[in-house]
Amino acid sequence: MIKKYTILLLCFFFLLNACYNKKIDSEDIAITDPIERRVMLFTSGSPESSRIYRILYKIYTEAFDRMGYSFSCYYSTSKRAAIDANTGDYDGTASRNYNFNIDNEYPNLIRVEEVIYKAIMSVYSLNDEIKIDGWESLKNQEYMVGIKRGMKEIENNIYNFVNEENVIIGNDSEQLIHMLEAERIDFFIDSYDQIDQILKSDEFKDKNILDAGTISEVLLYPYFHVKNIELVEEFKDILKAMKEDGSYNQIVNNIINSENEN
């Protein structure tokens, strides 16, 4: 009888010890689970289908991953994207030119002092006789020109070469295309990296819209909301490091190559 109770008691202690160890293991697993990372949410004035959006999305994702953050981005018109970023509801706006905020229209946005992309500003027309090569080629012409609201590089330069009454402003690339089709304008100016995929879409690929030349090349910079001021220098350093270690060029080349394959 004593032997029987002894065996039962040993079994009880064995089970108790096993349960205790299991509890500890579960606690250890819970402790080592990764902490949910903060999502850095930016605005973009480039549509999701555009080359520049897809390239910048990958660059930001990689850079913020190295900083311990996740990344997300939403598209709006160029003007609205800047306004929304300035409110503080978002963490910044993805790409703007150096003098984008020269008049302090968006006092809460801080420029990161490292170029994130170089954009080509091109001219698009239905008239194959129109050939443009830089801003100077617009002087003393009577063209009706379409530009996109919120593209500061264009807004800050166009009126030095084209009369104000000859400029029509649209909200987005699609609206500019429709203006061109309706013969309200002779051509419009837009970023090649924004509009290239739009012109290849089913809706516009048969419209015979021509690339009539290049107006300028524009260096673009990240802009952070002031609430993230402590991240600005770190992001700048990581962006530089990505260029030095080749990961920046790899992202750009992969996306361009994928477009060429499709």
C-alpha positions in Angstrom: 0.0 0.0 0.0 2.8 2.4 0.9 4.6 1.6 -2.3 1.4 2.4 -4.3 1.0 5.8 -2.6 4.7 6.5 -3.2 4.3 5.9 -6.9 1.2 8.0 -7.1 2.9 10.9 -5.3 5.9 10.7 -7.6 3.6 10.8 -10.6 1.8 13.9 -9.1 5.1 15.8 -8.7 6.2 14.8 -12.2 3.1 16.2 -13.7 3.3 19.4 -11.6 6.9 19.9 -12.7 5.9 19.4 -16.4 3.1 21.9 -16.1 5.4 24.5 -14.5 8.0 24.1 -17.2 5.4 24.4 -19.9 4.1 27.6 -18.3 7.6 29.0 -18.2 8.2 28.1 -21.8 5.0 29.8 -22.8 6.0 32.9 -20.9 9.4 32.9 -22.6 7.7 32.7 -26.0 5.4 35.6 -25.2 8.3 37.7 -24.0 10.4 37.1 -27.2 7.5 37.9 -29.6 8.5 40.9 -31.7 6.9 44.2 -30.7 4.5 45.7 -33.3 6.4 48.4 -35.1 5.2 51.9 -35.7 4.0 52.5 -39.2 5.4 55.7 -40.9 2.5 57.0 -43.1 3.5 59.4 -45.9 1.5 61.2 -48.6 2.4 61.1 -52.3 1.4 63.3 -55.2 2.2 60.4 -57.6 -0.4 57.7 -58.4 0.3 54.2 -57.3 0.7 52.9 -60.9 3.5 55.4 -61.6 7.2 54.4 -61.7 8.2 57.1 -59.2 5.6 55.9 -56.6 6.7 52.3 -56.8 10.4 53.2 -56.6 9.9 55.5 -53.7 7.7 53.1 -51.9 10.5 50.5 -52.0 13.2 52.9 -51.0 11.2 54.2 -48.0 10.2 50.7 -47.0 13.9 49.6 -47.0 15.1 52.8 -45.2 12.5 52.7 -42.5 13.0 49.0 -42.0 16.6 49.7 -41.2 15.4 52.2 -38.6 13.0 49.8 -37.1 9.7 51.1 -38.6 7.2 49.9 -41.1 6.1 52.2 -44.0 2.9 53.0 -45.8 1.9 55.7 -48.3 -1.3 57.0 -49.8 -1.8 58.9 -53.1 -3.7 62.2 -53.5 -3.4 65.1 -55.9 0.0 66.9 -55.5 -1.6 69.9 -53.7 -3.7 67.8 -51.4 -0.8 65.5 -50.5 1.2 68.5 -49.3 -1.7 70.0 -47.3 -2.4 66.6 -45.6 1.2 66.0 -44.7 1.4 69.5 -43.1 -1.5 68.8 -40.8 0.4 66.2 -38.8 -2.1 63.4 -39.5 0.7 62.0 -41.6 4.4 61.6 -41.0 5.6 63.4 -44.1 5.4 63.6 -47.9 7.5 61.4 -50.1 9.1 63.7 -52.7 9.2 67.4 -53.4 11.7 69.7 -55.0 14.3 71.7 -53.0 12.4 75.0 -53.1 9.0 73.4 -52.6 8.4 75.2 -49.3 10.4 78.4 -49.9 7.4 80.6 -49.1 6.8 78.6 -45.9 3.3 77.6 -47.1 3.7 74.4 -45.2 5.5 75.4 -41.9 5.3 71.9 -40.4 7.3 70.2 -43.1 11.1 69.7 -42.8 13.3 68.9 -45.8 15.7 65.9 -45.5 19.0 67.1 -47.0 19.5 64.2 -49.2 18.1 63.7 -52.8 15.7 60.8 -52.9 15.0 60.9 -56.7 15.8 62.8 -59.9 12.6 63.4 -61.9 12.4 64.3 -65.6 9.8 67.0 -66.5 8.6 66.3 -70.0 6.2 67.8 -72.5 3.3 65.8 -74.0 1.3 66.7 -77.1 -0.8 65.4 -79.9 1.0 67.6 -82.4 4.1 66.0 -83.8 5.4 69.4 -84.9 5.8 70.6 -81.3 9.4 70.1 -80.1 10.5 71.5 -76.7 14.0 71.6 -75.3 14.2 73.4 -72.0 12.3 76.4 -70.6 13.8 78.8 -73.1 12.1 77.1 -76.0 8.7 78.3 -74.6 9.6 82.0 -75.0 7.7 84.0 -77.5 5.3 81.2 -78.3 1.5 81.3 -78.2 1.0 77.8 -77.0 -1.7 76.9 -74.5 0.1 75.0 -71.8 -1.4 72.6 -69.1 0.3 72.1 -65.8 -0.6 70.2 -62.6 -1.7 72.0 -59.5 0.9 71.6 -56.7 3.9 70.8 -58.8 6.0 73.7 -57.4 9.0 73.3 -59.8 6.6 73.9 -62.7 4.5 76.6 -61.0 7.7 78.5 -60.0 9.1 78.6 -63.5 6.3 78.6 -66.0 5.3 82.2 -65.7 8.8 83.4 -66.5 8.3 82.0 -70.0 4.6 81.7 -70.7 1.9 84.4 -70.3 -0.4 83.7 -67.4 -3.5 83.6 -69.7 -1.9 80.8 -71.7 -1.6 78.5 -68.7 -4.4 76.1 -67.6 -4.0 74.2 -64.3 -5.4 70.7 -63.8 -5.7 68.6 -60.7 -4.0 65.4 -62.0 -2.4 63.8 -65.0 -5.6 62.3 -66.3 -7.3 65.7 -66.3 -4.4 67.2 -68.3 -4.8 64.4 -70.9 -8.5 65.1 -71.3 -7.7 68.8 -71.7 -5.3 67.8 -74.5 -7.9 65.6 -76.2 -10.5 68.4 -76.0 -7.9 70.8 -77.6 -8.0 73.2 -74.7 -4.2 73.0 -74.5 -1.5 72.4 -77.1 0.6 70.4 -74.6 1.0 69.8 -70.9 4.0 69.4 -68.7 4.3 66.4 -66.3 6.9 64.1 -64.7 7.9 61.3 -67.0 8.1 58.9 -64.0 4.5 59.8 -63.1 2.8 59.7 -66.4 4.6 57.0 -68.4 2.6 54.1 -67.0 -0.7 56.1 -67.3 0.0 56.6 -71.0 0.6 52.9 -71.4 -2.7 52.0 -69.7 -5.7 50.6 -71.6 -7.5 53.9 -71.3 -4.8 56.0 -73.0 -2.4 53.7 -74.9 -4.2 54.3 -78.3 -4.4 58.1 -77.9 -1.2 58.7 -79.8 0.1 61.2 -77.1 3.7 62.1 -78.0 6.7 63.0 -75.8 7.6 66.4 -77.3 10.8 67.0 -75.3 12.2 67.7 -71.8 11.7 70.9 -69.8 14.0 70.2 -66.9 15.4 67.6 -64.5 14.3 68.1 -60.9 16.0 66.8 -57.7 13.4 65.6 -55.2 13.8 65.4 -51.5 11.9 63.7 -48.6 9.9 66.1 -46.3 9.1 65.0 -42.7 6.5 66.5 -40.5 8.1 68.4 -37.6 6.8 65.8 -35.1 9.4 63.4 -36.6 12.3 65.9 -36.4 14.4 63.4 -34.4 14.3 61.0 -37.3 15.5 63.4 -40.0 19.3 63.0 -39.7 19.0 59.2 -39.2 16.9 58.9 -42.4 19.4 61.1 -44.3 22.3 58.9 -43.2 20.5 55.7 -44.1 19.5 57.0 -47.5 23.2 57.9 -48.2 24.2 54.4 -47.0 21.7 52.8 -49.4 23.3 54.6 -52.3 26.8 53.6 -51.2 25.9 49.9 -50.6 24.1 49.6 -54.0 20.6 48.8 -52.6 19.2 52.1 -53.8 20.3 51.5 -57.4 19.1 47.9 -57.2 15.6 49.0 -56.2 15.5 51.5 -59.1 16.8 49.0 -61.7 14.6 46.2 -60.6 11.4 48.3 -61.1 12.6 49.7 -64.5 13.5 46.1 -65.6 10.2 44.8 -64.5 8.4 47.5 -66.6 10.4 46.6 -69.6 9.5 42.9 -69.3 5.8 43.7 -69.2 
